[in-house]
Amino acid sequence: MFGKTDKSKREITTLLGADTRITGDVEFTGGLHVDGTVVGNIVALEDGTDEAVVSVSEDGVVKGNVHAPEVVLQGTVEGDVTATRRVELGATARVVGNVIYSLIEMAIGAEVNGKLVHEKLAAAGAATPAEPQAEPSTGEAAEAGTLADDADKVTS
């Protein structure tokens, strides 16, 4: 969409067809395209080029985490998506989990049921949930109620 990446240079070296179901982790280099279902994690192995790409088509489903330099998603991922370089969420993309990214491109209609976390923030620990605010103790709540009651008596 907006990026300057030349999509014609992406070479898909592994294809999981629509009628394919893999149970277990998938490790790959180069390009991986998923039209079927993967029940397990998808992890790009470091080959020194940082050119690995995972693409999941509209009909593709991954029930596990996805970790690669570049992720192009049109289908469904039920797990966390980590793209160390770039993630592209198409209009039919659905993620039930967190998206950890360095650069993100998101089309209208894409759905993320989790957090969007910038990679630099995640490394710094900002991806952890905020501490809940402490509830006022019974004495504080009672005191606040008393002050409010007194204010009503003054204005009446």
C-alpha positions in Angstrom: 0.0 0.0 0.0 2.1 2.9 1.3 5.5 1.3 1.6 8.3 1.4 -0.9 9.0 -2.3 -0.7 9.0 -3.9 -4.2 6.7 -6.8 -3.8 7.9 -8.4 -7.0 11.3 -9.1 -5.3 9.7 -11.3 -2.7 10.2 -14.9 -3.6 8.0 -17.5 -2.2 10.0 -20.7 -1.7 7.5 -22.7 0.4 3.8 -23.0 -0.3 1.3 -24.6 2.0 -1.8 -25.3 -0.2 -5.4 -24.8 0.8 -6.0 -28.5 1.5 -2.9 -28.7 3.7 -3.0 -28.9 7.5 0.3 -29.0 9.4 0.4 -29.7 13.2 3.6 -28.6 14.7 6.1 -25.7 14.4 7.2 -24.5 10.9 10.7 -23.1 10.6 11.7 -21.6 7.2 14.0 -19.3 5.3 13.1 -17.3 2.3 9.4 -16.9 1.6 6.5 -18.9 3.1 2.9 -18.6 1.8 0.1 -20.2 3.8 -3.2 -21.0 2.1 -4.0 -23.9 4.5 -3.9 -24.3 8.2 -0.9 -24.4 10.6 -1.5 -25.5 14.2 1.8 -24.5 15.7 4.3 -21.6 15.5 5.8 -20.2 12.3 9.4 -19.0 12.8 11.7 -17.5 10.2 15.2 -18.9 10.7 18.0 -16.3 10.6 20.0 -16.8 7.4 21.9 -13.6 7.6 19.8 -11.8 5.0 16.8 -10.7 7.0 14.7 -11.3 3.9 12.3 -13.9 5.3 8.6 -13.2 4.5 5.5 -15.0 5.8 2.3 -14.4 3.9 -1.1 -15.8 5.0 -3.9 -15.7 2.4 -7.5 -14.9 3.1 -8.3 -18.6 3.6 -5.1 -19.3 5.6 -5.2 -19.9 9.3 -2.4 -20.1 11.8 -3.1 -21.3 15.4 0.1 -20.3 17.0 2.6 -17.4 17.0 4.2 -16.0 13.9 7.8 -14.5 14.1 9.5 -13.2 11.0 11.2 -10.0 9.7 8.2 -9.4 7.4 4.6 -10.6 7.7 1.8 -10.0 5.2 -1.5 -11.1 6.6 -4.9 -11.4 4.8 -6.1 -14.4 6.9 -6.3 -15.4 10.5 -3.7 -15.8 13.2 -4.7 -17.0 16.6 -1.5 -16.0 18.5 1.0 -13.3 18.6 2.5 -11.8 15.4 6.0 -10.5 15.7 7.5 -8.7 12.6 11.0 -7.4 13.3 11.0 -5.3 10.1 7.4 -4.8 8.8 3.9 -6.1 9.1 1.1 -5.6 6.6 -2.5 -6.3 7.8 -4.9 -6.5 4.8 -8.6 -5.7 4.9 -9.5 -9.4 5.8 -6.7 -9.9 8.3 -7.7 -11.1 11.8 -5.3 -11.4 14.7 -6.4 -12.8 18.0 -3.3 -11.9 20.0 -0.7 -9.1 20.1 1.0 -7.6 17.1 4.6 -6.6 17.8 6.1 -4.6 15.0 8.8 -2.2 13.9 6.7 -0.8 11.0 3.0 -1.4 10.5 0.6 -1.0 7.6 -3.0 -1.7 8.3 -6.0 -1.6 5.9 -9.5 -0.6 6.8 -11.3 -3.8 8.0 -8.3 -5.4 9.6 -9.0 -6.7 13.0 -6.6 -7.0 16.0 -8.0 -8.5 19.2 -4.9 -7.7 21.3 -2.3 -5.1 21.6 -0.4 -3.2 19.0 3.2 -2.9 20.4 6.0 -1.0 18.7 9.1 -3.2 18.8 11.3 -0.6 20.6 8.7 -0.3 23.3 8.4 -4.0 23.7 12.1 -4.4 24.2 12.0 -1.7 26.9 9.2 -3.6 28.7 6.4 -1.2 27.9 4.4 -4.1 26.5 3.5 -5.2 30.0 0.2 -4.2 31.3 0.0 -1.1 33.5 -0.3 -1.6 37.3 -3.9 -1.4 38.4 -4.7 1.7 40.5 -5.2 0.9 44.2 -8.8 1.1 45.4 -9.4 3.6 48.2 -9.4 2.1 51.6 -12.7 1.9 53.5 -11.7 4.9 55.6 -10.9 7.1 52.6 -14.2 6.2 50.9 -16.1 6.9 54.0 -14.3 10.3 54.5 -15.0 11.2 50.8 -18.7 10.4 51.4 -18.8 12.5 54.5 -17.2 15.5 52.8 -19.7 15.3 50.0 -22.6 15.1 52.4 -21.3 18.2 54.3 -21.1 20.0 50.9 -24.7 19.3 50.2 -25.7 20.6 53.6 -23.8 23.9 53.1 -25.4 24.6 49.7 -28.9 23.7 50.7 
